[in-house]
């Protein structure tokens, strides 16, 4: 029985995910599938004991990074209990047999994150990706692909009529029949993040411009729904005409005829929304919970559960709320007013309910006088800096060029930026011709780009107007710019130390094993060859003579022979010698010549080391060896041409990495970022970004690996060509998580990345 008001209330919560729930798929009468940043897909089935409730049935583990879009395959001969298709940030599309909980097909081909999935009537799987393509899969193989947009494709939808609709970061939607674009829908001003069918009418789109639009299939906007205060991630429709949307603003909004009829706040970002067949709404939240909301009286949760949710929501809002730059929960309670002040005018802020209230000590009457409620400043006010005894929302480092020292520019968001600029220029004895540049710098870096004000100058000390002789052009190259603490990274990092005695000892042990095995005796080294290895090591040890020492060509031939012939279980000490040899100028030159002659032993060795079953020692040494190739420019073409192959292979091995291997991989990514920025290779930059984001968002990652991954991301965003791609990859939340880290350098590089985003 539906409520007369049609108002929605909490029906139930599904808990089991350990991180953000990113996607929802309604699987007919069978249940609900959900995906998460915790790298899993969970399948929930109707609770046989409690009507209108769901219980966890299966957890599907197979992705190596967060999982996003899902699609449902109804039960049939192949999948008696149905199948699920999932797409992840790991670039994979996986097909699951729900009855067994196993992967039956792994679809590889996308270069970056899979963003959308759809199922065609003939059983083909259709996927969209950040790599700008749509791919059609049949029996695990890509049978068709095309570039649907020039920038990232964020969503794909199959219409009942058979056409496909895509949404993109270029702010448009496109209607496709096969690979032919029938219409381009233009109207949004930012990324189109989610699309859904509006039964009998057309298509709905959710956008980062905070709006939802209803389109006809010929591209006309029939209706616009405006009410969210931040990015809108998802939208869904019900045959009755109801529309639901989820947003970064933490609200589920329910719309009828373009008007928001209800807003339901969540304790976190609402990533996805879907309607059940009975009209209930399912939401996916960043707090790790799936919630079902109902307008049916007999589906409403019991009062105790509703009260628990109300408390949870209140705690979430309280924990987020700041007053005077302090978290509300950190403020003392009213009991603090029982302690007398120490000096007249002393001020304290105490917590009263959900507010912070300021009191001043009245020493004459020996009591605390209430001043009033404290309102919060900008989100980072708890980190406000002090200059000359005054607190500021921002203290910018300004580099005016020409060898001048870095200047400190303090600013509060409530200030007039023109007055601040005028006063600062006079104080620093700088030309007033810099005025507009300073103002633009302030507005850009404080996120106030739409600020407008009377710009006429009056001296803040004398009230006089300014005389600026021969006002120069602003293109003089002295534009103030922010100073970053850790980005961009310049130069390469290398693994240039080795335990040579241990390496030779291990090689000797393995050689003895080979010699004693009748089937492998031919692979063992002679005494003369062992002596040559010792000679190679001697050259590598004497680093002070690298400028003049050389190798015999037979030395390189011997090394290549071992890499090619020795079994994988014994190759890691040989790779370790290779790692050090590529640092030596003559060793690098000889090896490079072998590669140029068509004997690509580097590629063969890499493939051998990463082929399953892998050994941790092989993975560690091969990553370090590839990282050391960045020492000499003769390897740059090889590194660039094999970038995708190397990163794909290592990313697939990453679940088996230990701490040292993770750090080595993060170092490799950082070197790749430096090189690819120099080469202006956008495609490879995006590939490196994707791999670095996986490390940066991994909460279990060690500090050093995470730091290098974040520096990689920041460097690519600042000096590379993929800033917009990074923003579409939700780098904002990764930067925010980093800023809240207890480790100082992680927090600092998180702030660096956030500053780049604000400058967008």
NORQUIWO-V416540 format. One record per residue. RES is the residue in three letters. SS is DSSP state (h for helix, s for strand, l for the rest). PSI is psi in degrees with one decimal (none if undefined). OMEGA is omega in whole degrees, -180 to 180 (none if undefined). Layout:
BEGIN
RES:SS:PSI:OMEGA
RES:SS:PSI:OMEGA
END
This chain:
BEGIN
UNK:l:122.1:-179
UNK:s:146.7:176
UNK:l:145.5:-179
UNK:l:-33.8:-178
UNK:l:-18.8:-176
UNK:l:9.7:-177
UNK:l:144.1:-179
UNK:l:142.1:177
UNK:s:164.3:179
UNK:s:131.7:177
UNK:s:-48.3:179
UNK:s:165.5:176
UNK:s:138.4:177
UNK:s:112.9:-177
UNK:s:137.7:-179
UNK:l:-30.8:177
UNK:l:150.7:-178
UNK:l:2.2:-180
UNK:l:-174.2:-179
UNK:l:134.1:169
UNK:s:120.0:-172
UNK:s:-29.0:-174
UNK:s:154.0:178
UNK:s:139.5:174
UNK:s:122.4:177
UNK:s:119.0:-173
UNK:s:60.6:180
UNK:l:-136.2:178
UNK:l:-6.8:-173
UNK:l:-33.8:-179
UNK:s:-154.5:-178
UNK:s:133.0:173
UNK:s:142.1:179
UNK:s:148.9:178
UNK:s:159.6:-172
UNK:s:161.4:172
UNK:l:-13.9:179
UNK:l:7.7:174
UNK:l:10.7:-178
UNK:s:161.7:167
UNK:s:133.4:178
UNK:s:143.0:180
UNK:s:125.2:-176
UNK:s:131.2:-179
UNK:s:157.0:179
UNK:s:136.5:179
UNK:l:118.5:-178
UNK:l:-19.9:-177
UNK:l:-27.6:-178
UNK:l:110.7:-177
UNK:l:142.8:179
UNK:l:13.2:174
UNK:l:164.6:179
UNK:s:150.7:178
UNK:s:153.1:179
UNK:s:126.2:-179
UNK:s:-46.5:-177
UNK:s:148.3:171
UNK:s:122.5:-176
UNK:s:118.9:-176
UNK:s:124.1:-179
UNK:l:-26.6:178
UNK:l:150.5:180
UNK:l:0.7:177
UNK:l:-173.4:-172
UNK:l:148.3:-177
UNK:s:138.7:-178
UNK:s:-96.1:-172
UNK:s:151.5:179
UNK:s:154.3:174
UNK:s:151.1:-175
UNK:s:133.4:174
UNK:s:113.1:-177
UNK:l:156.1:180
UNK:l:144.3:179
UNK:l:-165.7:-178
UNK:l:-41.6:-177
UNK:l:-41.2:-179
UNK:l:93.0:-176
UNK:l:-32.5:-180
UNK:l:10.2:-180
UNK:l:166.5:178
UNK:s:159.5:179
UNK:s:137.3:174
UNK:s:134.4:-180
UNK:s:147.5:177
UNK:s:144.2:-175
UNK:s:173.5:175
UNK:l:-16.2:178
UNK:l:7.8:177
UNK:l:1.3:-175
UNK:l:149.6:166
UNK:s:122.2:-177
UNK:s:139.3:176
UNK:s:125.9:-175
UNK:s:137.4:169
UNK:s:111.1:-172
UNK:l:-31.6:-178
UNK:l:-32.9:-179
UNK:l:-17.4:-176
UNK:l:28.4:-175
UNK:s:156.5:175
UNK:s:128.1:177
UNK:s:-23.1:177
UNK:s:135.7:173
UNK:s:115.9:-175
UNK:s:110.5:-179
UNK:l:137.7:179
UNK:l:-37.8:178
UNK:l:145.4:-179
UNK:l:-27.8:-178
UNK:l:-173.0:-175
UNK:l:136.4:174
UNK:s:125.2:-172
UNK:s:-21.1:-177
UNK:s:152.9:179
UNK:s:146.0:174
UNK:s:156.2:180
UNK:s:126.5:179
UNK:l:164.1:-177
UNK:l:-29.5:-179
UNK:l:5.4:179
UNK:l:-7.0:177
UNK:l:145.3:175
UNK:s:132.2:-180
UNK:s:130.5:-178
UNK:s:149.6:174
UNK:s:159.7:-174
UNK:s:163.1:173
UNK:l:-14.5:-180
UNK:l:10.8:175
UNK:l:2.8:-175
UNK:s:160.2:165
UNK:s:135.8:178
UNK:s:142.0:176
UNK:s:127.6:-175
UNK:s:139.4:176
UNK:s:123.3:-179
UNK:l:40.5:175
UNK:l:-1.3:-178
UNK:s:143.6:177
UNK:s:117.9:-180
UNK:s:-9.7:-179
UNK:s:141.8:173
UNK:s:150.8:175
UNK:s:156.1:177
UNK:s:109.6:-176
UNK:l:-32.5:178
UNK:l:164.3:179
UNK:l:-16.4:176
UNK:l:-174.8:-171
UNK:l:136.8:171
UNK:s:124.0:-173
UNK:s:-20.4:-176
UNK:s:152.5:175
UNK:s:143.2:-177
UNK:s:133.3:174
UNK:s:126.9:180
UNK:l:155.5:177
UNK:l:-28.3:-179
UNK:l:-7.1:177
UNK:l:-19.0:178
UNK:l:166.0:179
UNK:s:141.6:175
UNK:s:135.4:176
UNK:s:149.3:174
UNK:s:145.7:-170
UNK:s:165.5:174
UNK:l:-9.6:176
UNK:l:6.1:177
UNK:l:9.7:179
UNK:s:164.7:166
UNK:s:152.5:175
UNK:s:140.6:176
UNK:s:126.4:-174
UNK:s:139.4:165
UNK:s:108.0:-169
UNK:l:-130.2:178
UNK:l:11.2:-179
UNK:s:125.0:178
UNK:s:118.5:-179
UNK:s:-39.2:-178
UNK:s:149.1:169
UNK:s:122.3:-177
UNK:s:115.6:-177
UNK:s:128.5:-180
UNK:l:-35.3:177
UNK:l:157.6:-180
UNK:l:4.2:178
UNK:l:-178.1:-175
UNK:l:134.5:171
UNK:s:113.2:-170
UNK:s:-35.1:-177
UNK:s:146.5:177
UNK:s:151.7:-179
UNK:s:157.3:178
UNK:s:134.6:170
UNK:s:104.4:-172
UNK:l:127.1:175
UNK:l:-1.7:-176
UNK:l:-58.5:-175
UNK:s:-130.4:-173
UNK:s:140.2:174
UNK:s:145.8:177
UNK:s:140.8:176
UNK:s:136.9:-171
UNK:s:157.9:173
UNK:l:-10.0:177
UNK:l:10.8:175
UNK:l:10.4:-178
UNK:s:164.1:172
UNK:s:136.8:179
UNK:s:146.2:174
UNK:s:123.8:-175
UNK:s:147.4:164
UNK:l:165.0:-179
UNK:l:-2.0:174
UNK:l:4.5:172
UNK:l:9.3:178
UNK:l:139.5:176
UNK:s:119.0:179
UNK:s:-28.7:-174
UNK:s:145.7:175
UNK:s:133.0:-180
UNK:s:115.1:-176
UNK:s:128.9:-180
UNK:l:-27.9:176
UNK:l:150.6:-179
UNK:l:6.0:177
UNK:l:-172.4:-176
UNK:l:134.7:175
UNK:s:122.3:-173
UNK:s:-28.3:-171
UNK:s:155.5:179
UNK:s:147.4:179
UNK:s:157.4:-179
UNK:s:154.1:178
UNK:l:147.0:-177
UNK:l:-24.0:180
UNK:l:-11.8:-177
UNK:l:-6.9:177
UNK:l:145.5:176
UNK:s:138.8:177
UNK:s:145.8:-180
UNK:s:150.1:179
UNK:s:146.6:-170
UNK:s:163.2:172
UNK:l:-20.6:-179
UNK:l:4.8:176
UNK:l:16.6:-179
UNK:s:138.8:159
UNK:s:125.2:177
UNK:s:139.9:-180
UNK:s:129.2:-172
UNK:s:146.5:171
UNK:s:125.6:-179
UNK:l:37.2:176
UNK:l:-1.0:-178
UNK:s:133.8:178
UNK:s:116.5:-178
UNK:s:-13.4:178
UNK:s:140.3:175
UNK:s:127.0:-179
UNK:s:115.0:-177
UNK:s:144.7:179
UNK:l:157.6:176
UNK:l:50.4:-179
UNK:l:174.2:179
UNK:l:140.7:177
UNK:s:104.8:-175
UNK:s:-36.2:-175
UNK:s:152.6:176
UNK:s:144.4:176
UNK:s:150.5:174
UNK:s:136.2:167
UNK:l:166.5:-177
UNK:l:-29.2:-179
UNK:l:4.3:179
UNK:l:-7.7:174
UNK:l:154.5:-178
UNK:s:133.6:177
UNK:s:133.6:179
UNK:s:145.6:176
UNK:s:126.5:-172
UNK:s:153.9:-179
UNK:l:-7.6:177
UNK:l:4.0:178
UNK:l:4.1:-177
UNK:s:147.0:170
UNK:s:132.8:-178
UNK:s:145.4:177
UNK:s:129.6:-178
UNK:s:139.4:-173
UNK:s:151.3:172
UNK:l:6.3:179
UNK:s:125.3:-174
UNK:h:-40.6:-176
UNK:h:0.0:177
UNK:h:-10.3:-174
UNK:l:139.3:179
UNK:l:158.8:-179
UNK:l:159.1:-175
UNK:h:-34.6:-179
UNK:h:-43.0:180
UNK:h:-38.3:178
UNK:h:-40.4:178
UNK:h:-39.8:179
UNK:h:-40.6:179
UNK:h:-39.9:179
UNK:h:-41.1:179
UNK:h:-42.9:180
UNK:h:-43.5:180
UNK:h:-41.9:180
UNK:h:-41.6:179
UNK:h:-39.7:179
UNK:h:-45.9:-180
UNK:h:-38.2:-180
UNK:h:-41.3:180
UNK:h:-30.4:180
UNK:h:-27.4:-173
UNK:l:137.9:177
UNK:s:143.9:176
UNK:s:131.6:-180
UNK:l:27.0:178
UNK:l:4.4:180
UNK:s:147.6:174
UNK:s:137.5:-178
UNK:h:-40.8:-177
UNK:h:-16.9:179
UNK:h:-10.8:-177
UNK:l:148.8:176
UNK:s:158.0:178
UNK:l:-171.7:-177
UNK:h:-19.8:180
UNK:h:-21.7:179
UNK:h:-23.2:-179
UNK:h:-9.0:178
UNK:h:-11.4:179
UNK:l:122.3:-178
UNK:l:151.3:176
UNK:l:170.4:-178
UNK:l:-29.4:179
UNK:l:152.0:179
UNK:l:131.2:180
UNK:l:-3.4:177
UNK:l:136.8:-176
UNK:s:137.7:172
UNK:s:156.4:176
UNK:s:127.7:-179
UNK:s:159.6:-180
UNK:s:123.1:174
UNK:s:101.8:-176
UNK:l:-124.5:180
UNK:l:18.7:-177
UNK:s:158.6:172
UNK:s:130.7:-177
UNK:s:132.6:-179
UNK:s:139.6:177
UNK:s:148.3:178
UNK:s:138.3:-177
UNK:s:125.2:178
UNK:s:99.9:-174
UNK:l:-22.2:-180
UNK:l:-43.5:-178
UNK:l:1.9:178
UNK:l:51.7:178
UNK:s:163.1:177
UNK:s:121.7:177
UNK:s:132.0:179
UNK:s:127.2:178
UNK:s:-46.9:180
UNK:s:177.5:-179
UNK:s:138.5:180
UNK:s:130.2:177
UNK:l:150.0:-176
UNK:l:150.9:172
UNK:l:-151.2:180
UNK:l:161.5:-173
UNK:l:-28.2:-176
UNK:l:23.8:-172
UNK:h:-19.7:179
UNK:h:-15.9:178
UNK:h:23.0:-176
UNK:l:140.5:-178
UNK:s:159.7:-176
UNK:s:130.3:172
UNK:s:128.2:-179
UNK:l:38.2:176
UNK:l:3.8:-178
UNK:s:136.7:178
UNK:s:140.6:178
UNK:s:148.3:175
UNK:l:-37.3:-178
UNK:s:142.5:167
UNK:s:104.0:-175
UNK:s:141.6:168
UNK:s:122.8:-176
UNK:s:124.0:177
UNK:l:108.1:-177
UNK:l:2.1:175
UNK:l:-168.3:177
UNK:l:28.7:177
UNK:l:5.2:-180
UNK:l:152.2:179
UNK:l:160.2:177
UNK:l:132.4:179
UNK:s:149.4:176
UNK:s:126.5:-180
UNK:s:103.3:180
UNK:s:148.0:-177
UNK:s:138.2:170
UNK:l:144.0:-176
UNK:l:-22.8:179
UNK:l:-6.2:-179
UNK:l:157.4:169
UNK:l:113.1:-175
UNK:h:-29.4:179
UNK:h:-40.8:178
UNK:h:-39.1:178
UNK:h:-45.6:-180
UNK:h:-45.9:-179
UNK:h:-47.5:-177
UNK:h:-40.0:-178
UNK:h:-41.2:180
UNK:h:-40.3:178
UNK:h:-43.0:-179
UNK:h:-39.9:-177
UNK:l:0.8:-180
UNK:l:45.1:180
UNK:l:155.4:-178
UNK:l:136.9:178
UNK:h:-10.3:176
UNK:h:-14.1:177
UNK:h:-3.6:-167
UNK:h:-53.8:-176
UNK:h:-36.1:178
UNK:h:-42.1:180
UNK:h:-42.7:179
UNK:h:-47.0:-180
UNK:h:-37.4:177
UNK:h:-45.7:180
UNK:h:-48.9:-176
UNK:h:-39.5:-179
UNK:h:-45.1:-173
UNK:h:-6.3:175
UNK:l:5.0:178
UNK:l:26.7:-179
UNK:l:49.2:-173
UNK:l:-21.2:-178
UNK:l:12.0:-179
UNK:l:136.8:175
UNK:l:139.3:-176
UNK:l:160.0:175
UNK:l:123.8:-174
UNK:l:6.4:-179
UNK:l:138.4:-174
UNK:l:137.4:167
UNK:l:132.3:-178
UNK:l:122.8:-177
UNK:l:-13.5:180
UNK:l:-39.0:-175
UNK:l:-17.4:-177
UNK:l:-0.3:-178
UNK:l:156.0:174
UNK:l:160.9:-176
UNK:l:143.1:170
UNK:l:113.8:-178
UNK:l:93.0:-177
UNK:l:139.9:174
UNK:l:48.4:-176
UNK:l:113.1:-176
UNK:l:165.5:177
UNK:l:149.6:178
UNK:l:-1.9:-180
UNK:l:24.0:-176
UNK:l:-2.3:177
UNK:l:11.4:-179
UNK:l:25.4:-180
UNK:l:126.1:178
UNK:l:142.2:-180
UNK:l:150.4:-179
UNK:l:152.8:177
UNK:l:124.2:180
UNK:l:148.0:-176
UNK:l:-34.5:-171
UNK:l:-4.8:-178
UNK:l:154.5:-1
UNK:l:157.2:176
UNK:l:132.8:176
UNK:l:143.1:179
UNK:l:167.5:-175
UNK:l:149.2:173
UNK:l:139.3:-175
UNK:l:157.6:173
UNK:l:89.3:-168
UNK:l:17.3:174
UNK:l:149.6:-178
UNK:l:149.0:174
UNK:l:82.0:-172
UNK:h:-38.9:-180
UNK:h:-41.5:178
UNK:h:-36.7:179
UNK:h:-47.2:180
UNK:h:-37.9:179
UNK:h:-44.5:-180
UNK:h:-39.4:177
UNK:h:-40.6:180
UNK:h:-41.9:178
UNK:h:-48.1:-179
UNK:h:-37.4:180
UNK:h:-39.2:178
UNK:h:-41.7:179
UNK:h:-44.4:180
UNK:h:-41.6:-178
UNK:h:-34.8:-177
UNK:h:-8.9:178
UNK:l:111.8:-176
UNK:l:-32.1:-178
UNK:l:-15.0:-176
UNK:l:8.6:-178
UNK:h:-35.7:-178
UNK:h:-18.6:-180
UNK:h:-15.2:-175
UNK:l:161.2:-177
UNK:l:147.4:174
UNK:l:168.6:178
UNK:h:-37.5:180
UNK:h:-39.2:179
UNK:h:-37.3:176
UNK:h:-36.0:178
UNK:h:-38.4:178
UNK:h:-38.9:177
UNK:h:-41.8:178
UNK:h:-36.2:178
UNK:h:-39.1:177
UNK:h:-45.8:-179
UNK:h:-37.7:179
UNK:h:-43.0:178
UNK:h:-42.5:-178
UNK:h:-30.5:180
UNK:h:-35.0:-174
UNK:l:73.2:-176
UNK:h:-25.4:-179
UNK:h:-14.6:180
UNK:h:15.4:-179
UNK:l:-28.8:-177
UNK:l:-20.4:-176
UNK:l:-20.2:-178
UNK:l:153.6:-177
UNK:l:165.2:174
UNK:l:150.4:170
UNK:l:149.3:-179
UNK:h:-30.7:180
UNK:h:-26.4:177
UNK:h:-45.9:180
UNK:h:-39.0:179
UNK:h:-41.2:178
UNK:h:-44.9:180
UNK:h:-43.9:-180
UNK:h:-35.1:178
UNK:h:-45.1:-180
UNK:h:-44.4:180
UNK:h:-35.2:-176
UNK:h:-37.0:-169
UNK:h:-31.2:-177
UNK:l:144.7:-178
UNK:l:154.0:-178
UNK:h:-33.7:-178
UNK:h:-12.2:-177
UNK:h:7.8:-170
UNK:l:-12.4:-173
UNK:h:-35.9:177
UNK:h:-26.8:177
UNK:h:-41.0:177
UNK:h:-34.8:180
UNK:h:-38.4:176
UNK:h:-39.6:176
UNK:h:-42.7:-180
UNK:h:-42.0:-179
UNK:h:-30.6:-179
UNK:h:-36.8:-178
UNK:l:-14.1:176
UNK:l:-23.7:-179
UNK:l:130.1:-176
UNK:h:-45.5:-178
UNK:h:-37.3:177
UNK:h:-43.3:178
UNK:h:-41.0:-179
UNK:h:-45.1:-180
UNK:h:-43.0:180
UNK:h:-40.8:179
UNK:h:-38.4:179
UNK:h:-37.9:177
UNK:h:-40.3:179
UNK:h:-43.9:180
UNK:h:-27.1:180
UNK:l:0.5:178
UNK:l:0.2:179
UNK:l:80.5:-174
UNK:l:74.3:-179
UNK:h:-25.6:177
UNK:h:-47.7:180
UNK:h:-44.5:-180
UNK:h:-43.5:-179
UNK:h:-41.7:179
UNK:h:-49.3:-179
UNK:h:-37.5:179
UNK:h:-38.3:-177
UNK:h:-29.3:-175
UNK:h:0.2:179
UNK:l:133.2:-179
UNK:l:146.6:-5
UNK:l:131.5:-176
UNK:l:155.6:174
UNK:l:137.4:-177
UNK:h:-36.0:-180
UNK:h:-38.1:178
UNK:h:-43.2:-179
UNK:h:-45.2:-178
UNK:h:-47.9:-176
UNK:h:-35.8:-179
UNK:h:-36.7:177
UNK:h:-43.2:179
UNK:h:-38.2:179
UNK:h:-44.4:178
UNK:h:-38.6:178
UNK:h:-39.8:-179
UNK:h:-15.5:177
UNK:h:-23.2:-179
UNK:h:-4.0:180
UNK:h:-32.2:-175
UNK:l:134.5:-176
UNK:h:-18.6:180
UNK:h:-19.4:179
UNK:h:-7.0:-175
UNK:h:-44.8:179
UNK:h:-39.4:179
UNK:h:-45.6:-179
UNK:h:-40.7:-180
UNK:h:-45.3:-176
UNK:h:-25.3:-179
UNK:l:11.7:-175
UNK:h:-53.7:-176
UNK:h:-43.2:-180
UNK:h:-44.2:-179
UNK:h:-47.9:-176
UNK:h:-38.2:178
UNK:h:-46.8:-178
UNK:h:-44.7:-178
UNK:h:-35.6:178
UNK:h:-37.6:180
UNK:h:-24.2:178
UNK:h:-11.3:-169
UNK:h:-33.0:178
UNK:h:-23.3:-179
UNK:h:1.4:-178
UNK:l:143.9:168
UNK:l:-175.1:-175
UNK:h:-45.7:-178
UNK:h:-38.2:180
UNK:h:-39.2:177
UNK:h:-44.0:-180
UNK:h:-39.7:179
UNK:h:-41.7:179
UNK:h:-43.3:178
UNK:h:-35.7:178
UNK:h:-42.5:177
UNK:h:-44.0:179
UNK:h:-39.5:-180
UNK:h:-42.6:176
UNK:h:-41.4:178
UNK:h:-39.9:179
UNK:h:-45.8:-180
UNK:h:-45.7:-178
UNK:h:-46.9:-173
UNK:h:-26.2:172
UNK:h:-43.1:179
UNK:h:-38.5:-178
UNK:h:-8.4:-179
UNK:l:42.0:180
UNK:l:95.6:-174
UNK:h:-43.5:-177
UNK:h:-47.1:180
UNK:h:-33.9:175
UNK:h:-43.4:-180
UNK:h:-35.1:178
UNK:h:-43.7:177
UNK:h:-42.2:179
UNK:h:-47.5:-179
UNK:h:-44.8:180
UNK:h:-39.7:-180
UNK:h:-36.4:179
UNK:h:-37.0:178
UNK:h:-40.1:179
UNK:h:-44.4:-174
UNK:h:-32.0:-177
UNK:l:-3.4:-179
UNK:l:107.7:-177
UNK:l:-19.2:-179
UNK:l:1.8:-176
UNK:l:146.4:178
UNK:l:158.7:-172
UNK:h:-46.0:-175
UNK:h:-41.6:179
UNK:h:-43.6:-180
UNK:h:-39.4:180
UNK:h:-46.9:-179
UNK:h:-35.1:177
UNK:h:-40.6:179
UNK:h:-38.9:177
UNK:h:-38.2:176
UNK:h:-48.3:-179
UNK:h:-49.0:-179
UNK:h:-40.7:180
UNK:h:-43.0:179
UNK:h:-37.5:180
UNK:h:-37.8:-175
UNK:h:-48.7:-173
UNK:h:-9.6:-178
UNK:l:-160.3:-174
UNK:l:14.3:-170
UNK:l:29.6:-179
UNK:h:-45.7:-179
UNK:h:-35.1:178
UNK:h:-42.2:180
UNK:h:-41.5:179
UNK:h:-39.4:177
UNK:h:-26.9:178
UNK:l:9.0:180
UNK:l:39.5:179
UNK:h:-20.3:179
UNK:h:-47.1:-178
UNK:h:-33.2:178
UNK:h:-40.4:178
UNK:h:-40.6:179
UNK:h:-42.1:177
UNK:h:-41.5:-180
UNK:h:-42.2:-179
UNK:h:-29.3:-178
UNK:l:2.8:-179
UNK:l:148.5:176
UNK:l:-19.8:178
UNK:l:125.5:-172
UNK:h:-46.3:-175
UNK:h:-32.1:175
UNK:h:-44.5:180
UNK:h:-38.3:-178
UNK:h:-42.9:180
UNK:h:-28.9:173
UNK:h:-40.4:177
UNK:h:-36.6:176
UNK:h:-48.0:-178
UNK:h:-40.4:180
UNK:h:-35.4:178
UNK:h:-37.4:177
UNK:h:-42.5:-179
UNK:h:-42.6:-179
UNK:h:-26.5:-179
UNK:l:0.7:-178
UNK:l:none:none
END
